[in-house]
Amino acid sequence: MYPYFNSSKMFFFFILIFSTLISISSNSWLGCWIGLEINLLSFIPLISNSSNLFSTEASLKYFLVQSIASINFLFSILINMMLMKNFELNFFIMIMMNSSMLMKMGSAPFHFWFPNIIEGLSWFNSFILMTWQKITPMIILSYYFNKNFIIMIIILNAIIGAIGGLNQTSLRKIMTFSSINNLSWMLSSIIISENLWIFYLFMYSFMISIMCFLFSMLNMFYINQLFINNMNSLIKINLLINFMSLGGLPPFLGFLPKWIIINFLIMNKMYLLTFILVMMSLIMLFFYIRITYSAIMFNYLKLKWFKIYVKNNSFILMNIFSFFSLTGMILSTFLYL
């Protein structure tokens, strides 16, 4: 899946995991900050590649953005320590800390770096950036957040994630805006409960891993490759199932965590927020359907001399994942029994 994953890259990958554990198990703000810095310095060697200028540019941009967010976080920690008894400034310190964490995870309106950086990454690195790299900022955010500010951010994420993906032809950028939209659901779940957030993150990571695995296996980066390349019809059906699951369409697995969050939001009388999240999910489903429609229906550009062959083991694994995606409605039915 990742051709440059040698022993040195493996070492930095383990450091990346270890740095997240440092941050989430720390009992001080400074310990959290140290974990974030180790995380940053271990992820850059993973994404940088001397033979690819795009990945080198992406690693430089990532370093600059994450450094700015870390400086803001450290600055807000220091102000908080010095002015702990000044309750008038607590709100501004809280907003600064929240904003720095939102910038680190690529949340709207601090998402400006996210689509540009992911365009220069491989599918494996894109998967790490869309899933694992969100864990530490999310947990730190859950310690100290302003609820009204986070609700405003949730609405922005839902709208920007849905609208931003409409005019894209790059599959990596579509996945990025999908990640921004899903971030609104994650933030909603972390307001409700950390256990619900863990469940949603696990389900989202499972779904996005299938998509990244598929696109990496087929070596696809743009929408037009889906109907120019001569693909097996079963691969196209797998794409359809997994895209619909990622969009949260009811018969599929992706609907289950979204349904639980909708139930909790309605119980807490957050009707407007629920309405916005559901409406934006429909827009997300629109451009997922556009991609799968292109893949399934446009067969006029079949190239006889170019055919994609998929290894049997990978194909079996892909079918198993798709079968799991179809079990969402069964799980949803028995959840409240």
Sequence and secondary structure as in RCSB ss.txt:
>XXXX:A:sequence
MYPYFNSSKMFFFFILIFSTLISISSNSWLGCWIGLEINLLSFIPLISNSSNLFSTEASLKYFLVQSIASINFLF
SILINMMLMKNFELNFFIMIMMNSSMLMKMGSAPFHFWFPNIIEGLSWFNSFILMTWQKITPMIILSYYFNKNFI
IMIIILNAIIGAIGGLNQTSLRKIMTFSSINNLSWMLSSIIISENLWIFYLFMYSFMISIMCFLFSMLNMFYINQ
LFINNMNSLIKINLLINFMSLGGLPPFLGFLPKWIIINFLIMNKMYLLTFILVMMSLIMLFFYIRITYSAIMFNY
LKLKWFKIYVKNNSFILMNIFSFFSLTGMILSTFLYL
>XXXX:A:secstr
  TT  HHHHHHHHHHHHHHHHHHH SSHHHHHHHHHHHHHHHHHHH  TT HHHHHHHHHHHHHHHHHHHHHHH
HHHHHHHTTT TTTHHHHHHHHHHHHHHHHT TTS TTHHHHHTTS HHHHHHHHTGGGHHHHHHHHHS  HHHH
HHHHHHHHHHHHHHTTT  BHHHHHHHHHHHHHHHHHHHHHH HHHHHHHHHHHHHHHHHHHHHHHHHT  BTHH
HHHSB  HHHHHHHHHHHHHHHT TTSTTHHHHHHHHHHHHHTT HHHHHHHHHHHHHHHHHHHHHHHHHHH  T
T  TT B    HHHHHHHHHHHHHHTTHHHHHHHTT 
